[in-house]
Amino acid sequence: MRTLILLPLIVFALAACGSREGSTTTHLHAAGDTAHMHSMMEPLEATGDPLPTVTVTVTPDPVSGFNVHADVEHLVWAPESAGLDHVAGEGHAHVYVDGEKVARIYGEWYHLTGLAAGSHEVTVSLNANTHAPYAVDGAPIADSVTIEAG
Protein backbone atom coordinates (compact mmCIF):
# COMPACT_ATOMS: atom_id res chain seq x y z
CA MET A 1 0.00 0.00 0.00
CA ARG A 2 2.79 2.41 0.91
CA THR A 3 4.44 1.81 -2.49
CA LEU A 4 1.26 2.77 -4.32
CA ILE A 5 1.11 6.08 -2.45
CA LEU A 6 4.78 6.91 -2.95
CA LEU A 7 5.03 5.87 -6.60
CA PRO A 8 3.18 8.92 -8.03
CA LEU A 9 5.33 11.22 -5.85
CA ILE A 10 8.53 9.56 -7.04
CA VAL A 11 7.46 9.79 -10.69
CA PHE A 12 6.56 13.48 -10.23
CA ALA A 13 9.89 14.22 -8.53
CA LEU A 14 11.88 12.48 -11.26
CA ALA A 15 9.97 14.27 -14.00
CA ALA A 16 10.47 17.64 -12.33
CA CYS A 17 14.20 17.04 -11.97
CA GLY A 18 14.70 15.71 -15.48
CA SER A 19 16.67 17.69 -18.01
CA ARG A 20 16.30 18.06 -21.76
CA GLU A 21 17.11 20.67 -24.34
CA GLY A 22 14.67 23.59 -24.15
CA SER A 23 13.36 22.25 -20.87
CA THR A 24 11.01 24.00 -18.51
CA THR A 25 12.00 24.91 -14.97
CA THR A 26 8.95 24.39 -12.81
CA HIS A 27 8.51 25.00 -9.12
CA LEU A 28 5.72 25.06 -6.56
CA HIS A 29 5.23 27.93 -4.16
CA ALA A 30 5.64 27.38 -0.43
CA ALA A 31 2.78 26.00 1.62
CA GLY A 32 0.30 28.70 2.49
CA ASP A 33 0.99 30.51 -0.77
CA THR A 34 -1.48 30.44 -3.64
CA ALA A 35 -0.02 26.98 -4.46
CA HIS A 36 0.00 27.56 -8.18
CA MET A 37 2.65 26.14 -10.42
CA HIS A 38 4.37 28.18 -13.09
CA SER A 39 7.17 27.71 -15.57
CA MET A 40 10.14 29.71 -16.73
CA MET A 41 11.45 28.77 -20.16
CA GLU A 42 14.41 29.96 -22.13
CA PRO A 43 13.29 32.34 -24.88
CA LEU A 44 13.18 31.00 -28.43
CA GLU A 45 14.63 33.35 -31.03
CA ALA A 46 11.97 34.18 -33.60
CA THR A 47 12.85 33.61 -37.22
CA GLY A 48 11.38 34.83 -40.45
CA ASP A 49 11.08 38.05 -42.32
CA PRO A 50 9.17 39.88 -41.05
CA LEU A 51 9.33 38.79 -37.42
CA PRO A 52 6.17 38.30 -35.31
CA THR A 53 4.86 41.34 -33.44
CA VAL A 54 2.14 42.06 -30.89
CA THR A 55 0.45 45.31 -29.94
CA VAL A 56 -1.90 45.30 -26.95
CA THR A 57 -4.89 47.52 -26.28
CA VAL A 58 -7.20 47.13 -23.29
CA THR A 59 -10.61 48.78 -23.13
CA PRO A 60 -13.33 48.66 -20.49
CA ASP A 61 -16.08 46.16 -21.33
CA PRO A 62 -19.52 47.82 -21.26
CA VAL A 63 -20.85 45.11 -18.92
CA SER A 64 -17.89 44.05 -16.77
CA GLY A 65 -14.12 43.83 -16.76
CA PHE A 66 -11.92 44.66 -19.71
CA ASN A 67 -11.44 43.51 -23.28
CA VAL A 68 -7.82 42.75 -24.15
CA HIS A 69 -6.98 42.96 -27.85
CA ALA A 70 -3.72 41.40 -28.99
CA ASP A 71 -3.04 42.67 -32.51
CA VAL A 72 -0.64 39.96 -33.70
CA GLU A 73 1.18 39.97 -37.01
CA HIS A 74 3.32 37.29 -38.65
CA LEU A 75 2.34 34.51 -36.23
CA VAL A 76 -0.05 31.68 -37.09
CA TRP A 77 -2.37 30.87 -34.19
CA ALA A 78 -2.01 27.11 -33.61
CA PRO A 79 -4.20 25.97 -30.70
CA GLU A 80 -4.11 22.39 -31.98
CA SER A 81 -0.31 22.36 -31.55
CA ALA A 82 -0.04 23.88 -28.05
CA GLY A 83 2.39 21.81 -26.03
CA LEU A 84 3.73 20.02 -29.10
CA ASP A 85 6.95 20.46 -31.07
CA HIS A 86 8.11 23.87 -32.21
CA VAL A 87 7.12 24.95 -35.71
CA ALA A 88 8.65 28.29 -36.71
CA GLY A 89 6.02 31.01 -36.97
CA GLU A 90 3.31 29.08 -35.07
CA GLY A 91 2.11 29.54 -31.53
CA HIS A 92 -0.20 31.28 -29.12
CA ALA A 93 -0.03 34.08 -26.55
CA HIS A 94 0.08 34.34 -22.77
CA VAL A 95 -1.73 37.10 -20.87
CA TYR A 96 -0.17 38.42 -17.65
CA VAL A 97 -1.56 40.84 -15.08
CA ASP A 98 1.06 42.44 -12.85
CA GLY A 99 3.56 39.76 -13.89
CA GLU A 100 1.30 36.77 -13.08
CA LYS A 101 0.06 34.61 -15.94
CA VAL A 102 -3.74 34.64 -16.09
CA ALA A 103 -4.48 33.01 -19.46
CA ARG A 104 -3.26 31.34 -22.61
CA ILE A 105 -5.01 32.68 -25.73
CA TYR A 106 -5.35 31.33 -29.26
CA GLY A 107 -6.82 34.42 -30.88
CA GLU A 108 -6.74 38.16 -30.67
CA TRP A 109 -9.40 38.79 -27.97
CA TYR A 110 -9.55 37.97 -24.26
CA HIS A 111 -12.11 39.10 -21.65
CA LEU A 112 -10.37 40.02 -18.38
CA THR A 113 -12.33 40.13 -15.12
CA GLY A 114 -11.75 40.04 -11.38
CA LEU A 115 -9.22 42.83 -11.04
CA ALA A 116 -8.92 44.62 -7.72
CA ALA A 117 -9.34 48.39 -7.80
CA GLY A 118 -6.17 50.21 -8.77
CA SER A 119 -3.47 50.26 -11.41
CA HIS A 120 -2.53 47.04 -13.23
CA GLU A 121 -0.03 46.17 -15.95
CA VAL A 122 -1.46 43.88 -18.64
CA THR A 123 1.12 42.11 -20.81
CA VAL A 124 0.68 39.78 -23.76
CA SER A 125 3.64 37.67 -24.88
CA LEU A 126 3.95 35.58 -28.03
CA ASN A 127 4.84 31.97 -27.39
CA ALA A 128 5.87 28.99 -29.48
CA ASN A 129 3.92 25.72 -29.49
CA THR A 130 6.33 24.53 -26.76
CA HIS A 131 5.22 27.52 -24.62
CA ALA A 132 8.71 29.07 -24.82
CA PRO A 133 8.42 32.83 -25.27
CA TYR A 134 9.40 34.07 -28.71
CA ALA A 135 12.22 36.61 -28.53
CA VAL A 136 14.28 38.96 -30.69
CA ASP A 137 17.90 39.31 -29.56
CA GLY A 138 16.91 37.67 -26.27
CA ALA A 139 14.08 40.12 -25.49
CA PRO A 140 10.61 38.54 -25.37
CA ILE A 141 8.16 39.58 -28.07
CA ALA A 142 5.52 41.18 -25.85
CA ASP A 143 3.62 44.39 -25.28
CA SER A 144 2.24 45.90 -22.09
CA VAL A 145 -0.28 48.56 -21.10
CA THR A 146 -1.26 49.97 -17.73
CA ILE A 147 -4.94 50.14 -16.86
CA GLU A 148 -7.02 51.45 -13.96
CA ALA A 149 -9.63 49.15 -12.47
CA GLY A 150 -12.46 50.74 -10.54
C-alpha positions in Angstrom: 0.0 0.0 0.0 2.8 2.4 0.9 4.4 1.8 -2.5 1.3 2.8 -4.3 1.1 6.1 -2.4 4.8 6.9 -3.0 5.0 5.9 -6.6 3.2 8.9 -8.0 5.3 11.2 -5.8 8.5 9.6 -7.0 7.5 9.8 -10.7 6.6 13.5 -10.2 9.9 14.2 -8.5 11.9 12.5 -11.3 10.0 14.3 -14.0 10.5 17.6 -12.3 14.2 17.0 -12.0 14.7 15.7 -15.5 16.7 17.7 -18.0 16.3 18.1 -21.8 17.1 20.7 -24.3 14.7 23.6 -24.1 13.4 22.2 -20.9 11.0 24.0 -18.5 12.0 24.9 -15.0 9.0 24.4 -12.8 8.5 25.0 -9.1 5.7 25.1 -6.6 5.2 27.9 -4.2 5.6 27.4 -0.4 2.8 26.0 1.6 0.3 28.7 2.5 1.0 30.5 -0.8 -1.5 30.4 -3.6 0.0 27.0 -4.5 0.0 27.6 -8.2 2.6 26.1 -10.4 4.4 28.2 -13.1 7.2 27.7 -15.6 10.1 29.7 -16.7 11.4 28.8 -20.2 14.4 30.0 -22.1 13.3 32.3 -24.9 13.2 31.0 -28.4 14.6 33.3 -31.0 12.0 34.2 -33.6 12.9 33.6 -37.2 11.4 34.8 -40.5 11.1 38.0 -42.3 9.2 39.9 -41.0 9.3 38.8 -37.4 6.2 38.3 -35.3 4.9 41.3 -33.4 2.1 42.1 -30.9 0.4 45.3 -29.9 -1.9 45.3 -26.9 -4.9 47.5 -26.3 -7.2 47.1 -23.3 -10.6 48.8 -23.1 -13.3 48.7 -20.5 -16.1 46.2 -21.3 -19.5 47.8 -21.3 -20.9 45.1 -18.9 -17.9 44.1 -16.8 -14.1 43.8 -16.8 -11.9 44.7 -19.7 -11.4 43.5 -23.3 -7.8 42.7 -24.1 -7.0 43.0 -27.8 -3.7 41.4 -29.0 -3.0 42.7 -32.5 -0.6 40.0 -33.7 1.2 40.0 -37.0 3.3 37.3 -38.6 2.3 34.5 -36.2 0.0 31.7 -37.1 -2.4 30.9 -34.2 -2.0 27.1 -33.6 -4.2 26.0 -30.7 -4.1 22.4 -32.0 -0.3 22.4 -31.5 0.0 23.9 -28.1 2.4 21.8 -26.0 3.7 20.0 -29.1 6.9 20.5 -31.1 8.1 23.9 -32.2 7.1 24.9 -35.7 8.6 28.3 -36.7 6.0 31.0 -37.0 3.3 29.1 -35.1 2.1 29.5 -31.5 -0.2 31.3 -29.1 0.0 34.1 -26.6 0.1 34.3 -22.8 -1.7 37.1 -20.9 -0.2 38.4 -17.7 -1.6 40.8 -15.1 1.1 42.4 -12.8 3.6 39.8 -13.9 1.3 36.8 -13.1 0.1 34.6 -15.9 -3.7 34.6 -16.1 -4.5 33.0 -19.5 -3.3 31.3 -22.6 -5.0 32.7 -25.7 -5.4 31.3 -29.3 -6.8 34.4 -30.9 -6.7 38.2 -30.7 -9.4 38.8 -28.0 -9.6 38.0 -24.3 -12.1 39.1 -21.6 -10.4 40.0 -18.4 -12.3 40.1 -15.1 -11.8 40.0 -11.4 -9.2 42.8 -11.0 -8.9 44.6 -7.7 -9.3 48.4 -7.8 -6.2 50.2 -8.8 -3.5 50.3 -11.4 -2.5 47.0 -13.2 0.0 46.2 -16.0 -1.5 43.9 -18.6 1.1 42.1 -20.8 0.7 39.8 -23.8 3.6 37.7 -24.9 4.0 35.6 -28.0 4.8 32.0 -27.4 5.9 29.0 -29.5 3.9 25.7 -29.5 6.3 24.5 -26.8 5.2 27.5 -24.6 8.7 29.1 -24.8 8.4 32.8 -25.3 9.4 34.1 -28.7 12.2 36.6 -28.5 14.3 39.0 -30.7 17.9 39.3 -29.6 16.9 37.7 -26.3 14.1 40.1 -25.5 10.6 38.5 -25.4 8.2 39.6 -28.1 5.5 41.2 -25.8 3.6 44.4 -25.3 2.2 45.9 -22.1 -0.3 48.6 -21.1 -1.3 50.0 -17.7 -4.9 50.1 -16.9 -7.0 51.4 -14.0 -9.6 49.2 -12.5 -12.5 50.7 -10.5 
